[in-house]
């Protein structure tokens, strides 16, 4: 995603670390996860999170 948006990996990491400092993200096993606001500790699994982890659709055949 970062390459498609034109961001450098270090920039994305800094943003994620900033979210983690505010209790909105966590790093677990090399992957970042959203955390429910209020520090409940549970990962947010909404449509956006599911979409982000879904495989890319196959290209349409002509």
C-alpha positions in Angstrom: 0.0 0.0 0.0 2.8 2.5 0.8 4.4 2.1 -2.6 1.1 2.6 -4.4 0.6 5.8 -2.4 4.2 7.0 -3.0 5.3 6.9 0.6 8.6 5.6 1.8 8.4 2.6 4.2 10.2 4.6 7.0 7.4 7.3 6.7 4.7 4.7 7.1 6.5 3.1 10.1 6.8 6.5 11.8 3.1 7.1 11.4 2.2 3.7 12.7 4.6 4.2 15.7 2.8 7.5 16.4 -0.5 5.7 16.4 0.9 3.0 18.7 2.1 5.7 21.2 -1.5 7.0 21.3 -2.9 3.5 21.8 -4.5 3.3 18.4 -2.2 0.6 16.8 -0.1 -2.3 17.9 2.7 -4.3 16.4 2.3 -8.1 16.8 4.5 -10.6 15.0 5.7 -8.1 12.4 2.2 -6.9 11.4 0.5 -3.8 12.5 -3.1 -3.9 13.8 -5.6 -1.2 14.7 -6.7 -1.1 18.3 -10.1 0.0 19.6 -10.1 3.5 21.0 -10.0 3.6 24.8 -7.3 1.1 25.2 -9.4 -2.0 25.3 -6.5 -3.8 23.7 -8.7 -5.7 21.2 -7.9 -5.3 17.5 -10.5 -3.5 15.4 -11.9 -5.8 12.7 -14.1 -3.7 10.6 -14.6 -3.7 6.9 -11.5 -1.6 6.2 -9.3 -4.0 8.2 -10.8 -7.0 6.5 -10.3 -5.4 3.1 -6.7 -4.5 3.9 -5.9 -8.1 4.7 -7.8 -9.6 1.7 -5.9 -10.8 -1.3 -6.0 -8.6 -4.4 -8.7 -9.6 -6.9 -7.5 -11.4 -10.0 -7.2 -9.3 -13.1 -10.2 -9.4 -15.5 -9.6 -11.6 -18.6 -10.2 -10.2 -22.0 
